[in-house]
Amino acid sequence: MKKLENKVAVITGANSGIGLATAKLYLQEGAKVVLSGRRQEALDEITAELKGDFIAVKADVAKPEDNKRLIEEATNAYGKIDILFLNAGIAPVAPAHEISEEHYDTLFNTNVKGPILATKEALPHLNDGGTILFTNSIVSQKGFDGLGVYSATKGALRAYQRVLTSEVKSRKIRVNSIAPGPIDTPIYGKMGLPTDVVEEMGKGFAQQVPLGRFGTSEEIAKSALFLASDDASYINGVELEIDGGLSQI
């Protein structure tokens, strides 16, 4: 039997990178998947290639009304939700002396407010014994120049996850997060930096990883499958670092 047979999963930020790789794997494992992303053209492109039982919903997690509509469309299509994977996030760079109010608001609205409000909307529709999974980051454990606000968002999200884990314990809902290290995803191309700078930054990250390389979205997706499945039935409240050892030594 497939690991997610007939489970309903909602995945934000599913039009590329980790979210897309996870959506593909969840579908292969029998889940009914609701994919969301901010760009309709990207959703149209990926849904033309996906196989399985799914719907795609254009939604910007930074907008409260979009979170509400995402959950409404998910429940209208499939009823109750079993897996809520709050993966959407952004990581534009700004050193401390260049941080603007706009930079701060953009990051916190997407990386913190978005998942918190999506969780609020989903909780009444989440099956008891279900799973909530967040994409966090090792940046809340290690300092990387230029990522001060991004790191702050991930630290805030981790703190929220701990409280949420306690608040939903009576419903046997498990709350976990994955904390990727350097992963080969489109997020690096969205940092607002020149290509050569991104490439050099990537080389620097890779050299710090004990395994000597970037991870892949598919490697993260396998962990997202594990944490969402019954294989992880006694794993709750954890942040799983998937970083080739970067945060550990």
C-alpha positions in Angstrom: 0.0 0.0 0.0 1.2 3.5 -0.8 2.2 5.6 2.2 -0.3 8.4 1.6 -3.1 6.4 0.1 -6.3 8.6 -0.1 -4.8 11.3 2.2 -5.5 14.9 1.3 -2.4 17.2 1.3 -2.3 21.0 0.9 1.1 22.3 -0.2 2.0 26.0 -0.5 4.8 27.2 -2.7 4.2 24.1 -4.8 5.0 25.6 -8.3 8.8 25.0 -8.0 11.6 23.7 -5.9 10.9 21.8 -2.7 7.1 22.2 -2.9 6.9 20.9 -6.4 9.2 17.9 -5.7 7.1 17.1 -2.6 3.8 17.4 -4.6 5.1 14.9 -7.2 6.2 12.4 -4.5 2.9 12.8 -2.5 1.0 12.1 -5.7 3.1 9.0 -6.4 2.3 7.8 -2.9 -1.4 8.0 -3.4 -2.3 11.4 -1.9 -4.8 13.9 -3.3 -2.9 17.1 -3.5 -3.9 20.8 -3.5 -1.0 22.8 -5.0 -0.7 26.5 -4.5 1.6 29.2 -5.8 1.6 32.9 -6.6 2.1 32.7 -10.4 -0.7 31.3 -12.5 1.7 30.6 -15.5 3.9 28.5 -13.3 1.0 26.5 -12.0 -0.3 26.0 -15.5 3.1 24.7 -16.6 3.6 22.2 -13.9 0.0 20.9 -13.8 0.4 20.0 -17.5 3.0 17.5 -16.4 1.7 16.1 -13.1 -0.1 12.8 -12.8 -2.6 11.9 -10.1 -5.5 13.4 -8.3 -4.8 17.1 -7.7 -6.0 20.7 -8.1 -4.0 23.9 -8.4 -4.9 27.1 -6.7 -3.3 30.5 -7.3 -2.7 32.0 -3.9 -0.3 34.4 -2.3 0.3 33.3 1.3 1.1 36.9 2.3 -2.5 37.8 1.7 -5.0 36.7 4.4 -7.9 36.4 1.8 -5.8 34.1 -0.3 -5.1 31.7 2.6 -8.8 31.6 3.3 -9.7 30.9 -0.3 -7.0 28.2 -0.6 -8.4 26.2 2.3 -12.0 26.8 1.0 -11.1 25.4 -2.4 -9.2 22.5 -0.9 -12.1 21.4 1.3 -14.6 22.0 -1.5 -12.7 19.6 -3.7 -11.7 17.0 -1.2 -13.3 17.6 2.2 -11.1 17.2 5.2 -7.4 17.8 5.1 -4.8 15.3 6.4 -1.5 17.0 5.6 -0.8 20.8 5.6 2.6 21.5 4.2 3.4 25.2 4.6 6.4 25.5 2.4 6.1 28.9 0.7 8.9 31.3 1.6 11.2 34.0 0.1 14.8 35.0 1.0 15.8 38.4 -0.5 19.1 39.6 0.8 19.8 42.9 2.6 22.7 43.7 5.0 21.8 45.3 8.3 22.5 48.8 7.1 20.3 48.5 4.0 17.2 46.9 5.6 14.0 48.8 4.7 10.5 48.6 6.1 9.4 47.2 2.8 12.0 44.4 3.0 11.0 43.6 6.6 7.3 43.6 5.8 7.6 41.5 2.6 9.6 38.8 4.4 7.5 38.6 7.5 4.2 38.7 5.6 5.3 35.8 3.5 7.4 33.7 5.8 5.6 34.2 9.1 2.1 35.8 8.8 1.3 33.5 5.8 1.8 30.1 7.4 0.3 31.3 10.7 -2.9 32.4 9.0 -3.0 29.4 6.7 -2.8 27.2 9.8 -5.7 29.2 11.4 -7.9 28.7 8.4 -7.0 25.0 8.0 -7.3 23.8 11.6 -11.1 23.4 11.6 -10.8 21.3 8.5 -7.8 19.2 9.6 -8.5 15.6 10.6 -7.6 14.6 14.1 -4.4 12.7 13.8 -3.3 14.8 10.9 0.0 16.5 10.2 1.2 20.0 9.9 4.6 20.5 8.3 6.6 23.7 7.9 9.6 24.5 5.8 12.0 26.3 8.1 15.8 26.8 7.6 19.1 26.3 9.3 19.6 30.1 9.1 17.9 30.4 12.5 20.8 28.4 13.9 23.8 29.9 12.0 24.5 33.4 10.9 24.8 34.2 7.2 25.6 37.8 6.2 22.7 39.6 4.5 20.1 37.2 5.7 19.2 38.9 9.0 15.5 39.5 8.4 15.1 36.1 6.7 16.8 34.4 9.7 14.5 36.3 12.0 11.4 35.1 10.1 12.6 31.5 10.5 13.3 31.9 14.2 9.9 33.3 14.7 8.3 30.5 12.8 10.1 27.9 14.8 8.9 29.5 18.0 5.3 29.5 16.7 5.6 25.8 15.8 6.5 24.9 19.4 3.4 26.6 20.7 1.2 25.1 18.0 2.5 21.6 18.8 1.2 22.0 22.3 -2.1 23.6 21.3 -3.1 20.8 19.0 -1.9 17.9 21.1 -5.4 17.0 22.3 -6.3 16.3 18.6 -3.2 14.1 18.1 -2.1 16.4 15.3 1.6 16.2 14.8 3.6 19.4 14.0 7.1 19.2 12.6 9.4 21.2 10.4 12.2 20.6 8.0 15.2 22.9 8.0 17.1 22.7 4.8 20.6 23.8 4.3 21.9 24.9 0.9 19.5 23.3 -1.6 19.6 23.7 -5.4 16.2 25.5 -5.8 15.0 28.6 -7.6 14.9 30.6 -4.4 18.6 31.6 -5.0 17.6 33.2 -8.3 15.0 35.3 -6.5 17.3 36.9 -4.0 17.7 40.0 -6.2 21.4 39.5 -6.7 23.5 39.3 -9.9 24.0 35.8 -11.3 27.8 35.8 -10.6 27.2 36.9 -7.0 24.7 34.1 -6.5 27.1 31.6 -8.0 29.9 32.6 -5.8 27.7 32.6 -2.7 26.6 29.1 -3.7 30.2 27.9 -3.9 30.8 29.3 -0.5 27.8 27.5 1.0 28.8 24.2 -0.6 32.3 24.4 0.8 30.9 24.7 4.3 28.8 21.5 4.0 30.6 18.4 5.2 29.2 16.5 2.2 30.7 19.1 -0.1 27.6 19.8 -2.2 24.2 21.4 -2.3 21.2 19.1 -1.6 18.3 18.6 -4.0 14.6 19.3 -3.8 14.0 15.6 -4.2 16.1 14.8 -1.1 14.0 17.3 0.9 10.8 15.9 -0.5 11.7 12.4 0.8 11.9 13.8 4.3 8.6 15.7 3.9 7.1 12.3 2.9 8.5 10.6 5.9 7.3 13.2 8.4 3.8 13.2 6.8 3.5 9.5 6.8 2.7 6.9 9.5 6.4 6.1 9.5 6.9 9.2 11.6 3.9 8.5 13.9 5.9 9.2 17.1 7.8 12.2 15.8 6.3 15.4 17.0 7.5 19.0 17.6 10.9 18.5 15.9 12.9 20.5 13.4 14.7 18.1 11.1 17.9 19.6 9.7 18.5 18.4 6.2 21.8 20.1 5.4 24.5 17.7 4.8 25.8 18.3 8.3 26.3 22.1 7.9 24.5 23.0 11.2 25.9 20.1 13.2 29.7 20.6 13.2 
